[in-house]
Amino acid sequence: MTSFDNREKAFEDMYAHDADLRFKVLARRDKLVGLWAAGQLGKGEADAAEYAKTIVAADLIHPGDEDVIAKLQADLGSLATDAEIRAQLQTAFIEAERQYREAV
C-alpha cells in the first residue's frame, strides 16, 4: 500500500467512526427526549422507558428530526409547543454528546 492508500483508508475509517458515533448520540438524544415527553404525559418509570423506545424507533423512519418532532407533537398535543420540543431536542443532543464523551 502506498502512503496515499493508507491515508485514504484512515479517512474512511474516521468517517465510519464519526457516522457510528453520530447514530449512537442521536439514539441517546431520542431516548432522553422520550423520557422527557413521558414525564410530560405523566407516565411511570416502566411506561416511560417503553415510550422512549417508540421515540427512538420513530427517528429510524426518515432521515432528519421531523419524524420525531411530528410524533412528539401528536403525542404531547397542547402539553408542549413546537419551540419547546425543538429546544428539548437540542438540549438532549448536548446531554447525549456529553454522556458519550464521558463514557470514552
N, CA, C and O atoms as a printed pandas DataFrame, in Angstrom:
     atom_number atom_name residue_name chain_id  residue_number  x_coord  y_coord  z_coord
0              1         N          MET        A               1    0.833   -1.192    0.000
1              2        CA          MET        A               1    0.000    0.000    0.000
2              3         C          MET        A               1    0.872    1.248    0.000
3              4         O          MET        A               1    1.911    1.297    0.658
4              5         N          THR        A               2    0.442    2.230   -0.730
5              6        CA          THR        A               2    1.156    3.492   -0.749
6              7         C          THR        A               2    0.681    4.349    0.416
7              8         O          THR        A               2   -0.312    4.045    1.077
8              9         N          SER        A               3    1.408    5.411    0.642
9             10        CA          SER        A               3    1.003    6.299    1.734
10            11         C          SER        A               3   -0.347    6.953    1.428
11            12         O          SER        A               3   -1.119    7.254    2.339
12            13         N          PHE        A               4   -0.628    7.172    0.125
13            14        CA          PHE        A               4   -1.928    7.723   -0.246
14            15         C          PHE        A               4   -3.037    6.738    0.108
15            16         O          PHE        A               4   -4.077    7.139    0.632
16            17         N          ASP        A               5   -2.826    5.454   -0.172
17            18        CA          ASP        A               5   -3.811    4.428    0.171
18            19         C          ASP        A               5   -4.030    4.359    1.679
19            20         O          ASP        A               5   -5.160    4.216    2.148
20            21         N          ASN        A               6   -2.948    4.460    2.424
21            22        CA          ASN        A               6   -3.045    4.447    3.886
22            23         C          ASN        A               6   -3.848    5.641    4.385
23            24         O          ASN        A               6   -4.682    5.515    5.281
24            25         N          ARG        A               7   -3.586    6.786    3.798
25            26        CA          ARG        A               7   -4.293    7.995    4.209
26            27         C          ARG        A               7   -5.780    7.892    3.857
27            28         O          ARG        A               7   -6.644    8.258    4.654
28            29         N          GLU        A               8   -6.064    7.387    2.651
29            30        CA          GLU        A               8   -7.449    7.215    2.243
30            31         C          GLU        A               8   -8.180    6.256    3.183
31            32         O          GLU        A               8   -9.315    6.523    3.577
32            33         N          LYS        A               9   -7.549    5.162    3.539
33            34        CA          LYS        A               9   -8.132    4.185    4.466
34            35         C          LYS        A               9   -8.387    4.827    5.832
35            36         O          LYS        A               9   -9.421    4.587    6.455
36            37         N          ALA        A              10   -7.444    5.639    6.288
37            38        CA          ALA        A              10   -7.599    6.317    7.570
38            39         C          ALA        A              10   -8.800    7.263    7.555
39            40         O          ALA        A              10   -9.554    7.326    8.526
40            41         N          PHE        A              11   -8.979    7.998    6.455
41            42        CA          PHE        A              11  -10.131    8.893    6.342
42            43         C          PHE        A              11  -11.439    8.108    6.288
43            44         O          PHE        A              11  -12.434    8.521    6.883
44            45         N          GLU        A              12  -11.444    6.982    5.580
45            46        CA          GLU        A              12  -12.640    6.153    5.525
46            47         C          GLU        A              12  -12.986    5.607    6.908
47            48         O          GLU        A              12  -14.152    5.585    7.302
48            49         N          ASP        A              13  -11.974    5.171    7.633
49            50        CA          ASP        A              13  -12.195    4.661    8.989
50            51         C          ASP        A              13  -12.718    5.763    9.910
51            52         O          ASP        A              13  -13.614    5.534   10.723
52            53         N          MET        A              14  -12.150    6.953    9.772
53            54        CA          MET        A              14  -12.585    8.076   10.600
54            55         C          MET        A              14  -14.039    8.441   10.283
55            56         O          MET        A              14  -14.829    8.707   11.188
56            57         N          TYR        A              15  -14.382    8.452    8.998
57            58        CA          TYR        A              15  -15.749    8.768    8.601
58            59         C          TYR        A              15  -16.720    7.731    9.173
59            60         O          TYR        A              15  -17.768    8.093    9.708
60            61         N          ALA        A              16  -16.380    6.457    9.064
61            62        CA          ALA        A              16  -17.234    5.389    9.591
62            63         C          ALA        A              16  -17.396    5.523   11.104
63            64         O          ALA        A              16  -18.494    5.344   11.632
64            65         N          HIS        A              17  -16.319    5.831   11.791
65            66        CA          HIS        A              17  -16.384    6.010   13.247
66            67         C          HIS        A              17  -17.272    7.196   13.604
67            68         O          HIS        A              17  -18.105    7.103   14.506
68            69         N          ASP        A              18  -17.095    8.309   12.900
69            70        CA          ASP        A              18  -17.907    9.503   13.168
70            71         C          ASP        A              18  -19.390    9.244   12.894
71            72         O          ASP        A              18  -20.247    9.696   13.653
72            73         N          ALA        A              19  -19.695    8.521   11.817
73            74        CA          ALA        A              19  -21.085    8.213   11.487
74            75         C          ALA        A              19  -21.692    7.309   12.559
75            76         O          ALA        A              19  -22.840    7.499   12.960
76            77         N          ASP        A              20  -20.925    6.334   13.017
77            78        CA          ASP        A              20  -21.407    5.437   14.070
78            79         C          ASP        A              20  -21.651    6.210   15.367
79            80         O          ASP        A              20  -22.661    6.002   16.038
80            81         N          LEU        A              21  -20.734    7.089   15.710
81            82        CA          LEU        A              21  -20.885    7.898   16.921
82            83         C          LEU        A              21  -22.109    8.805   16.819
83            84         O          LEU        A              21  -22.867    8.932   17.781
84            85         N          ARG        A              22  -22.304    9.430   15.674
85            86        CA          ARG        A              22  -23.462   10.315   15.486
86            87         C          ARG        A              22  -24.763    9.524   15.636
87            88         O          ARG        A              22  -25.710   10.002   16.262
88            89         N          PHE        A              23  -24.815    8.320   15.069
89            90        CA          PHE        A              23  -26.005    7.477   15.197
90            91         C          PHE        A              23  -26.291    7.172   16.665
91            92         O          PHE        A              23  -27.435    7.254   17.113
92            93         N          LYS        A              24  -25.247    6.822   17.406
93            94        CA          LYS        A              24  -25.424    6.489   18.825
94            95         C          LYS        A              24  -25.854    7.708   19.635
95            96         O          LYS        A              24  -26.700    7.599   20.523
96            97         N          VAL        A              25  -25.276    8.865   19.331
97            98        CA          VAL        A              25  -25.646   10.088   20.053
98            99         C          VAL        A              25  -27.098   10.459   19.751
99           100         O          VAL        A              25  -27.840   10.845   20.654
100          101         N          LEU        A              26  -27.506   10.342   18.483
101          102        CA          LEU        A              26  -28.894   10.664   18.143
102          103         C          LEU        A              26  -29.869    9.689   18.798
103          104         O          LEU        A              26  -30.946   10.094   19.237
104          105         N          ALA        A              27  -29.507    8.421   18.866
105          106        CA          ALA        A              27  -30.375    7.448   19.543
106          107         C          ALA        A              27  -30.486    7.779   21.027
107          108         O          ALA        A              27  -31.568    7.688   21.608
108          109         N          ARG        A              28  -29.369    8.161   21.638
109          110        CA          ARG        A              28  -29.398    8.556   23.056
110          111         C          ARG        A              28  -30.226    9.818   23.230
111          112         O          ARG        A              28  -31.005    9.925   24.177
112          113         N          ARG        A              29  -30.061   10.779   22.318
113          114        CA          ARG        A              29  -30.850   12.010   22.363
114          115         C          ARG        A              29  -32.334   11.689   22.310
115          116         O          ARG        A              29  -33.122   12.227   23.088
116          117         N          ASP        A              30  -32.711   10.816   21.394
117          118        CA          ASP        A              30  -34.122   10.461   21.251
118          119         C          ASP        A              30  -34.650    9.783   22.504
119          120         O          ASP        A              30  -35.795   10.004   22.898
120          121         N          LYS        A              31  -33.819    8.959   23.129
121          122        CA          LYS        A              31  -34.233    8.319   24.375
122          123         C          LYS        A              31  -34.452    9.366   25.464
123          124         O          LYS        A              31  -35.444    9.313   26.191
124          125         N          LEU        A              32  -33.526   10.315   25.572
125          126        CA          LEU        A              32  -33.658   11.370   26.583
126          127         C          LEU        A              32  -34.902   12.220   26.333
127          128         O          LEU        A              32  -35.615   12.573   27.272
128          129         N          VAL        A              33  -35.160   12.547   25.072
129          130        CA          VAL        A              33  -36.362   13.331   24.739
130          131         C          VAL        A              33  -37.612   12.510   25.020
131          132         O          VAL        A              33  -38.619   13.039   25.489
132          133         N          GLY        A              34  -37.541   11.218   24.732
133          134        CA          GLY        A              34  -38.677   10.349   25.024
134          135         C          GLY        A              34  -38.986   10.289   26.502
135          136         O          GLY        A              34  -40.151   10.290   26.899
136          137         N          LEU        A              35  -37.943   10.235   27.325
137          138        CA          LEU        A              35  -38.146   10.229   28.776
138          139         C          LEU        A              35  -38.737   11.560   29.246
139          140         O          LEU        A              35  -39.594   11.586   30.129
140          141         N          TRP        A              36  -38.275   12.660   28.654
141          142        CA          TRP        A              36  -38.837   13.975   28.979
142          143         C          TRP        A              36  -40.312   14.020   28.615
143          144         O          TRP        A              36  -41.142   14.450   29.416
144          145         N          ALA        A              37  -40.639   13.575   27.403
145          146        CA          ALA        A              37  -42.022   13.611   26.940
146          147         C          ALA        A              37  -42.897   12.699   27.801
147          148         O          ALA        A              37  -44.041   13.034   28.108
148          149         N          ALA        A              38  -42.354   11.555   28.183
149          150        CA          ALA        A              38  -43.107   10.640   29.046
150          151         C          ALA        A              38  -43.436   11.319   30.373
151          152         O          ALA        A              38  -44.524   11.133   30.918
152          153         N          GLY        A              39  -42.505   12.096   30.884
153          154        CA          GLY        A              39  -42.761   12.860   32.104
154          155         C          GLY        A              39  -43.865   13.877   31.903
155          156         O          GLY        A              39  -44.713   14.072   32.773
156          157         N          GLN        A              40  -43.847   14.526   30.741
157          158        CA          GLN        A              40  -44.899   15.494   30.430
158          159         C          GLN        A              40  -46.266   14.804   30.373
159          160         O          GLN        A              40  -47.285   15.389   30.739
160          161         N          LEU        A              41  -46.268   13.561   29.911
161          162        CA          LEU        A              41  -47.508   12.803   29.775
162          163         C          LEU        A              41  -47.926   12.117   31.077
163          164         O          LEU        A              41  -48.999   11.518   31.149
164          165         N          GLY        A              42  -47.075   12.206   32.104
165          166        CA          GLY        A              42  -47.390   11.621   33.400
166          167         C          GLY        A              42  -47.200   10.113   33.460
167          168         O          GLY        A              42  -47.842    9.443   34.268
168          169         N          LYS        A              43  -46.336    9.575   32.624
169          170        CA          LYS        A              43  -46.101    8.126   32.607
170          171         C          LYS        A              43  -45.175    7.724   33.752
171          172         O          LYS        A              43  -44.310    8.499   34.160
172          173         N          GLY        A              44  -45.357    6.528   34.262
173          174        CA          GLY        A              44  -44.490    5.980   35.292
174          175         C          GLY        A              44  -43.163    5.541   34.689
175          176         O          GLY        A              44  -42.972    5.609   33.474
176          177         N          GLU        A              45  -42.255    5.093   35.537
177          178        CA          GLU        A              45  -40.898    4.763   35.102
178          179         C          GLU        A              45  -40.868    3.674   34.019
179          180         O          GLU        A              45  -40.191    3.840   33.004
180          181         N          ALA        A              46  -41.577    2.588   34.217
181          182        CA          ALA        A              46  -41.581    1.492   33.234
182          183         C          ALA        A              46  -42.232    1.932   31.931
183          184         O          ALA        A              46  -41.723    1.646   30.847
184          185         N          ASP        A              47  -43.355    2.627   32.040
185          186        CA          ASP        A              47  -44.028    3.120   30.838
186          187         C          ASP        A              47  -43.180    4.164   30.123
187          188         O          ASP        A              47  -43.190    4.238   28.894
188          189         N          ALA        A              48  -42.449    4.965   30.883
189          190        CA          ALA        A              48  -41.591    5.990   30.292
190          191         C          ALA        A              48  -40.488    5.353   29.457
191          192         O          ALA        A              48  -40.181    5.833   28.365
192          193         N          ALA        A              49  -39.895    4.282   29.958
193          194        CA          ALA        A              49  -38.835    3.592   29.215
194          195         C          ALA        A              49  -39.378    3.009   27.913
195          196         O          ALA        A              49  -38.715    3.079   26.877
196          197         N          GLU        A              50  -40.559    2.444   27.958
197          198        CA          GLU        A              50  -41.177    1.891   26.747
198          199         C          GLU        A              50  -41.524    3.001   25.762
199          200         O          GLU        A              50  -41.323    2.858   24.556
200          201         N          TYR        A              51  -42.046    4.107   26.285
201          202        CA          TYR        A              51  -42.384    5.238   25.416
202          203         C          TYR        A              51  -41.131    5.799   24.756
203          204         O          TYR        A              51  -41.156    6.138   23.573
204          205         N          ALA        A              52  -40.044    5.900   25.501
205          206        CA          ALA        A              52  -38.788    6.412   24.937
206          207         C          ALA        A              52  -38.332    5.544   23.764
207          208         O          ALA        A              52  -37.775    6.059   22.795
208          209         N          LYS        A              53  -38.558    4.253   23.843
209          210        CA          LYS        A              53  -38.197    3.354   22.734
210          211         C          LYS        A              53  -38.991    3.691   21.477
211          212         O          LYS        A              53  -38.477    3.557   20.367
212          213         N          THR        A              54  -40.236    4.127   21.641
213          214        CA          THR        A              54  -41.036    4.483   20.464
214          215         C          THR        A              54  -40.501    5.745   19.796
215          216         O          THR        A              54  -40.610    5.903   18.580
216          217         N          ILE        A              55  -39.926    6.635   20.588
217          218        CA          ILE        A              55  -39.326    7.851   20.020
218          219         C          ILE        A              55  -38.058    7.487   19.252
219          220         O          ILE        A              55  -37.829    8.000   18.157
220          221         N          VAL        A              56  -37.242    6.614   19.812
221          222        CA          VAL        A              56  -36.032    6.163   19.121
222          223         C          VAL        A              56  -36.424    5.500   17.805
223          224         O          VAL        A              56  -35.805    5.759   16.773
224          225         N          ALA        A              57  -37.439    4.653   17.833
225          226        CA          ALA        A              57  -37.893    3.966   16.622
226          227         C          ALA        A              57  -38.441    4.957   15.596
227          228         O          ALA        A              57  -38.256    4.762   14.394
228          229         N          ALA        A              58  -39.104    6.005   16.049
229          230        CA          ALA        A              58  -39.657    6.996   15.126
230          231         C          ALA        A              58  -38.564    7.691   14.336
231          232         O          ALA        A              58  -38.784    8.088   13.192
232          233         N          ASP        A              59  -37.396    7.843   14.928
233          234        CA          ASP        A              59  -36.295    8.522   14.240
234          235         C          ASP        A              59  -35.691    7.652   13.145
235          236         O          ASP        A              59  -34.940    8.153   12.307
236          237         N          LEU        A              60  -36.000    6.377   13.136
237          238        CA          LEU        A              60  -35.455    5.479   12.121
238          239         C          LEU        A              60  -36.312    5.447   10.859
239          240         O          LEU        A              60  -35.927    4.822    9.871
240          241         N          ILE        A              61  -37.464    6.107   10.877
241          242        CA          ILE        A              61  -38.379    6.082    9.738
242          243         C          ILE        A              61  -37.818    6.887    8.568
243          244         O          ILE        A              61  -37.741    6.385    7.447
244          245         N          HIS        A              62  -37.432    8.122    8.826
245          246        CA          HIS        A              62  -36.891    9.003    7.784
246          247         C          HIS        A              62  -35.672    9.724    8.339
247          248         O          HIS        A              62  -35.598    9.973    9.542
248          249         N          PRO        A              63  -34.722   10.061    7.486
249          250        CA          PRO        A              63  -33.588   10.861    7.967
250          251         C          PRO        A              63  -34.065   12.228    8.465
251          252         O          PRO        A              63  -35.029   12.787    7.942
252          253         N          GLY        A              64  -33.394   12.744    9.456
253          254        CA          GLY        A              64  -33.745   14.053    9.992
254          255         C          GLY        A              64  -34.618   13.948   11.227
255          256         O          GLY        A              64  -34.974   12.856   11.670
256          257         N          ASP        A              65  -34.951   15.102   11.769
257          258        CA          ASP        A              65  -35.675   15.176   13.037
258          259         C          ASP        A              65  -37.186   15.302   12.884
259          260         O          ASP        A              65  -37.912   15.164   13.868
260          261         N          GLU        A              66  -37.670   15.559   11.686
261          262        CA          GLU        A              66  -39.088   15.889   11.520
262          263         C          GLU        A              66  -40.016   14.751   11.924
263          264         O          GLU        A              66  -41.114   15.009   12.415
264          265         N          ASP        A              67  -39.609   13.504   11.731
265          266        CA          ASP        A              67  -40.465   12.389   12.137
266          267         C          ASP        A              67  -40.594   12.322   13.658
267          268         O          ASP        A              67  -41.666   12.021   14.183
268          269         N          VAL        A              68  -39.508   12.602   14.355
269          270        CA          VAL        A              68  -39.539   12.619   15.817
270          271         C          VAL        A              68  -40.389   13.790   16.306
271          272         O          VAL        A              68  -41.206   13.638   17.214
272          273         N          ILE        A              69  -40.190   14.944   15.706
273          274        CA          ILE        A              69  -40.958   16.134   16.096
274          275         C          ILE        A              69  -42.451   15.898   15.860
275          276         O          ILE        A              69  -43.277   16.243   16.705
276          277         N          ALA        A              70  -42.792   15.315   14.717
277          278        CA          ALA        A              70  -44.204   15.055   14.413
278          279         C          ALA        A              70  -44.814   14.101   15.433
279          280         O          ALA        A              70  -45.941   14.313   15.882
280          281         N          LYS        A              71  -44.084   13.058   15.801
281          282        CA          LYS        A              71  -44.602   12.106   16.802
282          283         C          LYS        A              71  -44.790   12.791   18.143
283          284         O          LYS        A              71  -45.817   12.615   18.800
284          285         N          LEU        A              72  -43.804   13.568   18.548
285          286        CA          LEU        A              72  -43.905   14.270   19.836
286          287         C          LEU        A              72  -45.061   15.265   19.832
287          288         O          LEU        A              72  -45.794   15.371   20.815
288          289         N          GLN        A              73  -45.226   15.991   18.732
289          290        CA          GLN        A              73  -46.331   16.943   18.646
290          291         C          GLN        A              73  -47.676   16.227   18.756
291          292         O          GLN        A              73  -48.582   16.684   19.452
292          293         N          ALA        A              74  -47.788   15.095   18.056
293          294        CA          ALA        A              74  -49.050   14.339   18.092
294          295         C          ALA        A              74  -49.318   13.787   19.489
295          296         O          ALA        A              74  -50.449   13.822   19.973
296          297         N          ASP        A              75  -48.273   13.280   20.129
297          298        CA          ASP        A              75  -48.450   12.675   21.454
298          299         C          ASP        A              75  -48.664   13.711   22.548
299          300         O          ASP        A              75  -49.488   13.519   23.442
300          301         N          LEU        A              76  -47.927   14.801   22.475
301          302        CA          LEU        A              76  -47.984   15.801   23.546
302          303         C          LEU        A              76  -49.136   16.782   23.382
303          304         O          LEU        A              76  -49.639   17.318   24.369
304          305         N          GLY        A              77  -49.552   17.018   22.158
305          306        CA          GLY        A              77  -50.641   17.969   21.921
306          307         C          GLY        A              77  -50.334   19.330   22.524
307          308         O          GLY        A              77  -49.320   19.946   22.197
308          309         N          SER        A              78  -51.206   19.796   23.402
309          310        CA          SER        A              78  -51.043   21.126   23.996
310          311         C          SER        A              78  -50.074   21.146   25.173
311          312         O          SER        A              78  -49.850   22.203   25.762
312          313         N          LEU        A              79  -49.495   19.999   25.527
313          314        CA          LEU        A              79  -48.559   19.955   26.661
314          315         C          LEU        A              79  -47.208   20.587   26.339
315          316         O          LEU        A              79  -46.466   20.961   27.247
316          317         N          ALA        A              80  -46.885   20.707   25.046
317          318        CA          ALA        A              80  -45.609   21.315   24.646
318          319         C          ALA        A              80  -45.762   21.950   23.274
319          320         O          ALA        A              80  -46.393   21.383   22.382
320          321         N          THR        A              81  -45.183   23.122   23.117
321          322        CA          THR        A              81  -45.203   23.794   21.824
322          323         C          THR        A              81  -44.108   23.225   20.924
323          324         O          THR        A              81  -43.221   22.501   21.377
324          325         N          ASP        A              82  -44.190   23.566   19.658
325          326        CA          ASP        A              82  -43.160   23.157   18.705
326          327         C          ASP        A              82  -41.798   23.674   19.155
327          328         O          ASP        A              82  -40.803   22.952   19.093
328          329         N          ALA        A              83  -41.759   24.916   19.604
329          330        CA          ALA        A              83  -40.500   25.509   20.061
330          331         C          ALA        A              83  -39.941   24.771   21.273
331          332         O          ALA        A              83  -38.731   24.564   21.372
332          333         N          GLU        A              84  -40.814   24.374   22.193
333          334        CA          GLU        A              84  -40.357   23.633   23.375
334          335         C          GLU        A              84  -39.808   22.261   22.988
335          336         O          GLU        A              84  -38.804   21.811   23.540
336          337         N          ILE        A              85  -40.461   21.608   22.050
337          338        CA          ILE        A              85  -39.991   20.299   21.586
338          339         C          ILE        A              85  -38.628   20.437   20.925
339          340         O          ILE        A              85  -37.720   19.657   21.213
340          341         N          ARG        A              86  -38.474   21.410   20.051
341          342        CA          ARG        A              86  -37.191   21.621   19.354
342          343         C          ARG        A              86  -36.086   22.008   20.346
343          344         O          ARG        A              86  -34.945   21.568   20.205
344          345         N          ALA        A              87  -36.420   22.819   21.335
345          346        CA          ALA        A              87  -35.433   23.186   22.352
346          347         C          ALA        A              87  -35.024   21.961   23.167
347          348         O          ALA        A              87  -33.853   21.797   23.511
348          349         N          GLN        A              88  -35.989   21.113   23.469
349          350        CA          GLN        A              88  -35.686   19.897   24.224
350          351         C          GLN        A              88  -34.800   18.961   23.405
351          352         O          GLN        A              88  -33.903   18.323   23.957
352          353         N          LEU        A              89  -35.037   18.871   22.100
353          354        CA          LEU        A              89  -34.179   18.060   21.230
354          355         C          LEU        A              89  -32.741   18.575   21.264
355          356         O          LEU        A              89  -31.796   17.789   21.334
356          357         N          GLN        A              90  -32.583   19.882   21.216
357          358        CA          GLN        A              90  -31.246   20.470   21.240
358          359         C          GLN        A              90  -30.563   20.228   22.587
359          360         O          GLN        A              90  -29.387   19.868   22.630
360          361         N          THR        A              91  -31.280   20.420   23.661
361          362        CA          THR        A              91  -30.738   20.190   24.995
362          363         C          THR        A              91  -30.350   18.725   25.180
363          364         O          THR        A              91  -29.292   18.416   25.728
364          365         N          ALA        A              92  -31.216   17.832   24.717
365          366        CA          ALA        A              92  -30.948   16.400   24.845
366          367         C          ALA        A              92  -29.759   15.982   23.986
367          368         O          ALA        A              92  -29.003   15.093   24.378
368          369         N          PHE        A              93  -29.579   16.604   22.822
369          370        CA          PHE        A              93  -28.421   16.290   21.971
370          371         C          PHE        A              93  -27.129   16.663   22.688
371          372         O          PHE        A              93  -26.166   15.895   22.677
372          373         N          ILE        A              94  -27.106   17.819   23.300
373          374        CA          ILE        A              94  -25.917   18.257   24.040
374          375         C          ILE        A              94  -25.629   17.303   25.188
375          376         O          ILE        A              94  -24.477   16.941   25.425
376          377         N          GLU        A              95  -26.673   16.897   25.898
377          378        CA          GLU        A              95  -26.505   15.959   27.008
378          379         C          GLU        A              95  -26.035   14.591   26.508
379          380         O          GLU        A              95  -25.172   13.971   27.130
380          381         N          ALA        A              96  -26.587   14.120   25.402
381          382        CA          ALA        A              96  -26.181   12.823   24.847
382          383         C          ALA        A              96  -24.713   12.850   24.426
383          384         O          ALA        A              96  -23.978   11.892   24.663
384          385         N          GLU        A              97  -24.290   13.941   23.806
385          386        CA          GLU        A              97  -22.866   14.080   23.431
386          387         C          GLU        A              97  -21.995   14.052   24.677
387          388         O          GLU        A              97  -20.959   13.387   24.698
388          389         N          ARG        A              98  -22.407   14.767   25.710
389          390        CA          ARG        A              98  -21.638   14.801   26.950
390          391         C          ARG        A              98  -21.524   13.403   27.551
391          392         O          ARG        A              98  -20.448   12.998   27.992
392          393         N          GLN        A              99  -22.619   12.679   27.569
393          394        CA          GLN        A              99  -22.602   11.329   28.135
394          395         C          GLN        A              99  -21.655   10.419   27.359
395          396         O          GLN        A              99  -20.942    9.621   27.967
396          397         N          TYR        A             100  -21.632   10.520   26.046
397          398        CA          TYR        A             100  -20.722    9.681   25.257
398          399         C          TYR        A             100  -19.273   10.086   25.450
399          400         O          TYR        A             100  -18.391    9.229   25.506
400          401         N          ARG        A             101  -19.020   11.375   25.552
401          402        CA          ARG        A             101  -17.633   11.821   25.759
402          403         C          ARG        A             101  -17.104   11.357   27.122
403          404         O          ARG        A             101  -15.933   11.002   27.253
404          405         N          GLU        A             102  -17.973   11.366   28.123
405          406        CA          GLU        A             102  -17.563   10.907   29.457
406          407         C          GLU        A             102  -17.356    9.393   29.494
407          408         O          GLU        A             102  -16.531    8.886   30.254
408          409         N          ALA        A             103  -18.116    8.680   28.661
409          410        CA          ALA        A             103  -18.019    7.223   28.650
410          411         C          ALA        A             103  -16.727    6.732   27.964
411          412         O          ALA        A             103  -16.278    5.608   28.188
412          413         N          VAL        A             104  -16.159    7.587   27.142
413          414        CA          VAL        A             104  -14.951    7.174   26.388
414          415         C          VAL        A             104  -13.728    7.320   27.204
415          416         O          VAL        A             104  -12.632    7.020   26.731
